[in-house]
């Protein structure tokens, strides 16, 4: 390999040279023929069609085992902690995609490469009956040179065989998700052909440094010249790489060139640095994108050309805080578990519907103040990242690696390809190597290597903290409360012995390490109160709802409790200002799984549940929270009627400027009538926290009451509300009724 470092260069003479065609791309997305077989031999007939991209559940007519993959549970959910991958209720099959394609005679003499962006599990490609290649990689592009198999000017057959998760080789870097029952196979990202000259750009990374006003361009070249056969034959070829950077208007803002030696039938590396004067920063608030164009010349002729988008942004850490473009930046958001959603009976083709994904990933999150998302236990199709680049959502991008799986060298290969393939997306700011687990090789050998390839992002390694990992850049604690996995008959005793003071913002029993750790703490999972979209408890929360609401609770009461619970836990976490980010779990998952998401009804409509609607208040970048333990669902004794109630309000501010406004505190009876009220001015320092002591006179009438604190400020669009239910005195009959506020 040879690295070349150059700054600005005059390339006008080169750009004016006569150019050949560069790269021609043929899109192969669309309808393919489809069939399944029990053996590795191609089926004699194809009786189905399938969209590409699309997993096998989209075949028409449906595959024979469709109902086994998408069985809807009958009756009430049963408590279940995990699923054993080896307990299969279906027969693994080979899935075959077939397409016929006429390749123009004009492309003869060029080098054709077939790209399958993502395909799971174990993929083999045949062109005109000849095997063109094989890959066990499920989450990175499969790229195969196929020119020698193509009949130019004639019709060609492309046949792709996809295996089952049960057949994934031991060495493959594919984790096991113990909350998944079915791992659907299929081609789940774009497929296309590209025709170039003999040397092509295999991968390119535009790695920005906003503070220095530079971009480091790392390029991997692929030579398709045959390797040396006879002594004295050429082993490498001289070529020239030209880079042009354009701003959003199309104006050239930087350009450079580098000479390189491309080793035949191999990969070669070129590194170039470009200055970007007065660079426009990328951020969720201003997602400004640049375009980088690469032109590769061989013998004075254009051999390849590509265009890639990137953003000028610096993401890092300063002590316990994340920083974006040199300023402290708090992450607020949720999680996407797309691989779990794939086994949802209602998932259909939604994951490839751009408008649906935009509403899910951009419109809804921004409506409640979110600026970040974790792609959890499995990554997403490439256009998901494009949308986050375009509209401004920060991503923690997590490989499907929960339970240990894979051999070190294969993990190294796949993780390296992951960085090369996805590393131009400015939205991705954290590479997440592991979920809730440990792996010494990944944490202490591989991540330091990959930091050399991409130094512009932070790496997370699950539960590997500073005691297990030499270069611990961040931690991801998961402070779940009221976790009840014992048999239902034993759950009441557990709750009696482990009461949780919901709403007490100072209660950190068992989680003091969050406030004492020396690196940023990203709480990207919390809130053990999941519901399915029909309002039923999930497999993991049967005990919770039975305890807090009784065995015969309604869907409406469970949704109300969930919304209240997750709001108060979010307030609890955001009140600890040393926490660098808070991501609620979970924004999208399998509706009939172990957890749940924040939607109701048919997921195609993305109808938010009350829990999601209340996030607007608890996730507001400027807010004032009530610090009182809930009196409706917890076992605290009722307050004394007519007594003085003294407590603290907690103001939080994620922004770099002072937040000034007013908080209106009101106490309402069960009819919604205001029985006590106070108003206070508020001033919250930048990135800070402000305690506001306050007292109210409780009413003399026993009953259930709603305490609210509504904060208004010129810098937030609508008032944001914190709330607590209180029990006052002992009403006749012992029953408490409460006023339900609108979200």
N, C-alpha and C positions, 0 to 999 in steps of 0.2 A: 504494500500500500504506500501511497505517496500523498502527503498533505501539502497543500500550497496555500499560503496566507498572503493575500493582497488586499490593499485598500482600493481607493478610487482608481479607475483606469479609463483611458479614452478608448471607446470601442466603436466609434462611428464608422471607421473604414471597414471593420468586420461586419457591421450590420448592413452595409451596402453591398456585400458580396452576393453573388447569385445564390439563391437558396433552393434546395430541393424541397420535398414535401414535409419533412419533419415527421410529426406523429399524426396518424389517422386513427380515429377511434370509432369502433362499430358497437353500438349499444345492443346487448343481447337480453336486456330485460323484456318481459312480456310473457306471453303464453307459451309454455312448453308442453310436450307430451309427457305423460307420467304413468308409472306402473310400479308395483312392488313385487318382490319375489322372496321366497324362503331361502334360496341359495344364491351364490355369487354369480350365477350365469344370467345373462340378460333375458328378460321375458320375451317370449315369441311374439306377443302382441301388446300394444299399448292401447288401453281402453279408457284412459283418463287424461285430463289436462290439469295444469297447475300454473299459477302465476309465479314468476321469478322477478324479484325475490319473494319467498314465501315458504313456510314450513309445510310438512306433509299434510297437515289438517286442512289445507286449502285446496286439496285435489278435488276435482269434479269428474265423475261421481265420487262421493266420499270413500276413503279407504275402508277396508272391511272391519278394522279394529277401532274405528273412530269412537264408538260409544265407550270403549274401554279407556281411551285417553281422556274423554270428556264426560265421564259419568257425574251427574249432579247428585249430591248427597240427599238422602231421604230422611225426613224427621229432623230432630234436634241435633246440633253438633255434639260430638263426643270429645272429651278431653284427650288430647294426644300430644306428646312432646316432640316426636320426630318420626321420620319414615326411613326404613331400611331400603337402600337402593337395590339390594339383592332380592327383595320380595316383589317380583314383577308379576303383574296380572295380565300381561300381554306376551305375545310371541315376537321377538325381535325379527325385523325384516330388512331386506335391502330395498332402498328406494332409488328409482331410476328416472332421471330427467333426460329427455331427448329433444333435439332440435335440428332441423335441416337448414343449411345456410349456403347461399351462393356467394363466393368470395371473388371479387372483381379481378379480372386478368391484369388490371392496372396496378395491383398490389404485388404482383409477382416480382421477386427480387428483393422485396422488403422482408423484414423479420416480424412475424406475427407472434404476439404473446396473448394467451388467454388469462384473464384475471377474474377470479371469484373472490369477492371481498371477504365474505364469511360463509362458511359451510360447516355444518356439524351433523354427524360425527364420522370421521374417517372418509375421505373423499378420493375417488379415483376417476380419471378422465380418459375417455377413449375418443379418438378422432378417426373417422373412417375405418373403424375396426382395430385401430392400433392404440396401444396404451401410451398416453402422453405424459402421465404423471400421477402421483399419489401423495396425499398429505393427511396427517393426523391432526393438523392445526384447525381449531374450531373458531377462533376469534381474531385471526389475522389473515391478510390476503394470501390466496393461493395463486401463484403466477407461473405459468408454464409456457415455454417456447414451443410453438406448434407448426412452424412453417413447413417442416419436412413431411408433415402428415396431410397438408392441405393440397387439394386439387384446384388450382386457380382457374377461374373462368367456368367452374362447374359447381354442382351442388355437393355439399359436404354434410356429413352427419357428426354432430357432437353428442356424445353420450356421457352422462355424469352419474356415477354410482355413489350413493351416500349410505353409510352404515348406521348402526344403532349405538347409543351410548354404552350399552353393555359390552360392545366390542372395542371400545377405546383402548389403545395399547397402554400398558403400565407406565411407559415413559412419558406419555402425553401430559402436558401441563393443564389438565382439566380437572378442576375441583369437584367435590361432591357437595351438594346442598341438601342437608338433612331435612329441609322443609319442602323438598320437591318429591313428588311421586312419579312423574313422567317427564322424561327428557326428550322433547320432540326433535326429530332430525329434520334436516332440510337445508336448502340454500337460502340464507336469510339476509343477504346484502347483494349489491349490484354485481352483474356479470357483464363483461365486455371484452372485445378484442382490441388490441392496439398494434398498429403497424409502424415500424421505425426503420432506420438504418441499422447497420451492424452493431453499433454501440448505442445504448439507450440509458436514459436516466432511470435507474431502478427505484430509488427513493431520494427525497430531498427534505431537509429540515431547515426552516427559517427560524432561528433562535434569537429572540430579540433581547437587547439590553437598552431599555428606555433611558436609564440614568446616563449611559455612555453615548446614546444616540447612534448605536450600531446594531447590525444584524450579522450574526455568524451563520453562514450557509454551509451546512454539511450535506454533501452529495455522495450517493453511492451509485457508481456506474456499473452497468452490466454489459460485458462484451459477448456478442453472439458469434464472433469469429471462432472457428474450431481451434482447439488447443494444439500446441506444437506436435507434429507427427514425426518429422525428420530432423536430424541434427542440423542446426543452422536456420531452421524455419523461425519466423517471427514469433515471439512470446508475448509481445505487447504492442500497442499502437498509440501514437501520439494523437491527442485530440484537444479541443479547446472548448471550455465551458464559459458561456456568457450569461450573466445575470442582470436583469433589469427589474427595478422596483418601481411600481406606480402607486400613486395615491388614489383616493376614491374617485377623483375626477378623471383619472387616466393619465395624469401628468407624470412624466418620469422624474423621480426624486433621487434616484441613485442607480449606478450601474458599475459593473466590474467584470473582469474576465480572468480566467486562470487556465494555465496549461496543465495537462494531466497525462499520465501514462495509464492506459486501460489494459490490464492483463487479460489475455485471450481466454474465453470460456470461463470467466471468473468475475468476481466483484472487485472493484477498486474504489478508493476513497479520495475525495477532494474536499478541502476546506477553504472557504473564502470569506473574507469579512468586508462588509459594506457600511459606509457611513449613511445615516438617515438624518440629515439636519432638520432641526425643529420638528421632531417626530410628534405626531398626534397620538396621544395615549389611547389605548383600548381599556374600557371598563364596562361593568354592567350598566352604568348610567350613560355611557357614551361608547357603544360598541363599534368603534371605527376600524375598518379593515383595509389593509394594503394588499396589493397583488404582486407576487413575485413570478417573473417569467424566466425560465431557464432554456437556453438554446445550446445544444451540443453539436459542435462541428467536427467533422472527420475529413481530412484532406480538403478543407475549404468548403465542403458541402454540408448542409444541415442534415444531421443524422437523427435528431430528436428535439422535441420542444414540448414543454409542459408549463401550465400556469397553476399556481397555488395561492390561496389566501392565508394571511396571517395577521396578527395584531401586535402592536408595540405595547407591551405591558410587562412589568416586573412584579412577580409574586414571590414573597419570601416570608421571613419571620423576624421579629425583633423581640427577644425575650419570650414571653408567653403570648405574644400577639402575632397574628398574621398581618402582613403588609401588602398593599396593592399600590404600585406606583409610588413607593416610598412613604405612604401614609398608612396608619393603622386601619384595618378593615375587618369588621365583624361579619361572619357568614351566618345567614338565616335561611332556612329552607327545609327540605324533606329528602326522601329517598325514592328511587325507582328500582324495583326488582323485576326487570323485564323478562328474564328467563323464567321466573315464576308466573308472570302474566301469560306467557306462551301456553301454559296448561290450563288457562281459564276458559271455560266453555264459551264465553262471550268475546274472546279476544279477536276472532275472525282475522281480517287483514288490517286491523287498526294500526298496528305497529309500523306499517308502510304507507299510511295515509298522512300526507304532509300536513294538511289542515288540522287533523285530529291531534297529531303530535305537537303542532305549534300551540294549540289551545292548552294541551296538557303540560308542556314544558315551559311555555313562555307566558301566555295570557293569564292563566289562572295563578301561577306563582307570583307574577308581578302584582296581581290584584290584592294580594295579602302581604306584601312587603318582603317577599323572598327574593334573594339575589343568588342563591346557590342550590345545588342539588348533588346528591351522591348517586351515581350509577352503581348499584349495589349487587354483589354476587353475580356479576356478569355484565359485560359491556353492551353497547347498542349499535344499530346500523349507523353508517357514517353520516347520513343526512341529519340525524338527531344532533350530532355535534355541530354540523353546519348551522342549524337553527340557533343553537346556543351562542355560536360565534356572532351571528347576524344581529341577534336581539339582546344579547347580554345576560347570560346566566353562567356563573362559575360552577365548575364541576370537579368533584372528587371521583375519579374514574377507577372503578374497582374490578379487578380480574375475578373470574369465578374460581376462587381458591378459598374455600372455607375448611373443608376437611382435607388433610394432607394427600396429595396425589401428584405423581410425576417424578422423573429422574432429573438430576441437576442440570445436565447439559441440554436436555430438551426444554426445561424451564428457561434456561438462559437464552436459548434460541427464540422461543416464543415471546418471552418478555421483551427481548431486543427488537423483534419485529413489531411488537405492539408500540414501542416508543417511536420507531421509524415511521410507522403507518399513521399514528394519531397525533404525532408531536407538533403538527402545525396549527392545531386548534387552540386559539388563545383562551377559549372557555375552559379547557382542561388545565387546572392549576395544581392538582394533587394526583400523582400516580399512587393508587392504592393496591398493594401487592397481595394482601391477605386479609380475610375477614375473621375476627375472633379466633386467632390461632397463632402459632409460632412456627418459624422455620429458620434455622440458623444459617443455612446456605443463602436463602433469599435475603435475609436481613443484613448479614455481615459480609457476604461475598458479592452477590449479584447487584444489590442496590448501589453499593459504592461504584461498581463498574458502570452502571447505567447513569449514575450522576455525572460521569465524565462525558457520556454521550449527550445528555440533556441536563445541564446545570440550572435551567430556568424554572424548575418546578420542585416542589417538595414531595418526598416519598413517605408513605405511611405503610406500616407492616403489621396491621392488626393489633394484637395484644403485646407486641414486642415493644417494651419501654426501655428506658436507659439501662436497666439491669441486665437486659438480654441483647441489646443492640448498641454497637459502639457509636454510631452516628444517628441517634434518635432525634428526628426533626419535629415530630408531633406525636401525640397520642390520641386514641379514639375511645374514651371510656363510654360505657353503655349503662347508665345508672337507672336500670329498670326498678320500679317500685311495685310492691304487692305481687311478686312473682309466686304463683301458686300452681305447682306441677304435681303435688301429691294427690292421691285419690280424693274425689269429692267429699267423702265422709270425713276425711281428716282436715279439710280446708278450714272449717270454722275454728278449730283449735289453733291453727296457724295464725289466722287473723287476730285471734284474741291475744296471742303471745307477741305478735308483731304488728301493733297498730301503726298506721302511717298517718301523720298529721297533715293531710292534704291542705295546701294553702299556706303552711308555715314556711316562709321563704328562708328561714335560718336553719332549717333542719337538714343537717348533712351527715347524720349517723351512717357510717359504712362507706362514705364517699369522700372522706377528707383529702385523699390523694389528689383529687381534681384541683383543689385550691393550693396544693403544696408542690405540684410538679413544676419542673423547670422549663418545660417546652410547651408550645400551644396545645390546648386541650380542645379537640373538636368533638363535641357530644353529638354523634350522628345517629344514635338510636336511643329512644326512651319512650315511655308511654304504653305500658302493658295493659291496654284497654281496647283491643282491636275488635272491630265488628265486620261482619260480612255486609254486603250491600243491601241485603234485605233486613238489616237490623239485628240479625242473630249474632251471638257471641262467636268468635273464632275458636279454633281447636285449642288454643292456648289460654283463652280467657273465660271458659265456662265457669270456673270457680269464682272469678272476680265478680261477675254480674250476679251470680247466685247469692254471694255474700252481701253485696251492697244494695241489691234491689229485690232479692227474694227469687224463688223458683219460678214465679208466674209473672215476671216483668214483661212489659210490652216493648216492641221495637222503638216506639217513640221515647219511652223512659230511658232505654239503653242509649239511644242517640244523645239524649239530653245529658246523661251522666258522662258519656265519652267526651262531648264537647267541653263540658265544665272541667273534667279531670285533665284533659290534655292542655287546656288553657292555663290552668293553675300550675301544672308541671313546667310549662314553657316559661311562665313568669318566674318560677323558682330558679330555673337554669339561667335565664337572662339577667336575673338580679345579681348573680355572681359574675362580676365584670372581668374576672381573670379568665373566664371561659372564652375562647377565641371564636367559637361558632356553635350554633344550635340547629340541628337538622332533625325534625320530627320523623318518626317511622310509622306509617309509610304512605307515600303519595300514589303508588300504583303497585298492585301485586295480584296474585291469584285470588279471586273472590271466594273460593271455597278452600282456602289454605289454612295455615297455622296462624297467620296474622290477618291483616285487613288493610284497606285503604280508605280514603276520605270521600267516597262517592256512594250514590244511591241509584237504584234502578239499573237500567242497561248502561254499561260502561261506554257505549258508543256516544251517549249523550253527555257524558262528563258532568252529571248533575252533582254539585257539591253537597256533602252532608253538613249538618250543623257544626260538626267539629272543624271542618275546613273553613266555614264562614266565620267562625270565631277567631281563627288565626289572624285575621286582620287586626285584631286588638292586641293579642299577646306578642305578635311579631312586628308590630310597628317599630320603626327605628327610634322613635321617641315615644315614651309611654310612662304612665304612673301606675304602679301596682299596689294592691292592698296586702299588707302582711298580717293576716289573721288565719288561723286554722278553720277550715270549713266546719260548719255545725250541722249540715244537713245529712251528709253521708258518713262522717266519721263519728267516733264514739265519745267525743268531748261532751262534758255536761253542759246543760243550757246556761246562758248568761242570766244574771239577776235582773229582773224587770225593774226599770226606773233607775238603774245604776249608771255611773259614768263609764263609758267605754273609751279607753285610751289605747292607741295603736300607732304604728308607723305606716306611712305611705313610702314607697320606694320608686323614685324616678330614675329611669335609665335613658341613656342617649348614645346611640351608635355613631353619631355624626361628628364631624370635625369642628362644628360651630356650636356655641351655646344654644340650648333649647330653652326658650322662654315662653311661658303660657300660663294657663290657669286650670286648676283641677276643681271640679265640682263634686263634692261627696254628698250622697243622698242615701237615706234609709227608707225603704218602702215596705209597707205591710203586704199581706197576701192579696189585697185588691189593687196593688200598685200605687196606693196613695203615699205621698211623701210625708213621713212623720218626723224627720230630722234632716237638717241640711247645713252644709258649710261650704265655703269657697275659699281657696287659697291661691296666691300667686306661686308660680313654680319657676325655678331657674336651675337647669341641670348642666353641669360643665361638659365640655367636649369629651366624648368617649366615656363619660362618667356615670356616676350614681349619686343620687341625692336623697337623704332620709328626711322625711317631712312628718314630724310628730303631730298628732291630731287627736281630738277627743270629741265624742258625741254623747248626748244624754239618751240612753235607751228608753223606749216607751214603757209605760206602766202596764200595758196590756200584753199578757203572754201570747206567744204565737211564733210563726215563722216569718222571718224578715230577709229582705235582700239589701245588701250594702253594695253600692256602686261608687266608683271613682272614675269620672269622665274627664279626660285631659284634652284640652284644645290648645293649639299653637299655630301661628301663621305659617309654619313650615310643614304641617301635615294637613292632608285634604279634609279629613273628617275626624270628629272626636273619637278617641279610642277609650274603651271601657275595661276596667278591672271589676270583678264582682266576687262577693262571698255571700253564702247563705248562713244565716245565724238563727239559732234557737234562743228565744227569750222566755224565761219563766216556764211554767208548766200549765198549758192550756187545759181546759175542761175536756175530759176524754183522752188526753194525752196525745192527740193528733196535731201535727204541725202542717200547715199549708203554706206554699211559697208562691210568690209572684215570679212569672217566667218572663225575662226581658227578651226583646228582639235582638238579633245579632246584627 
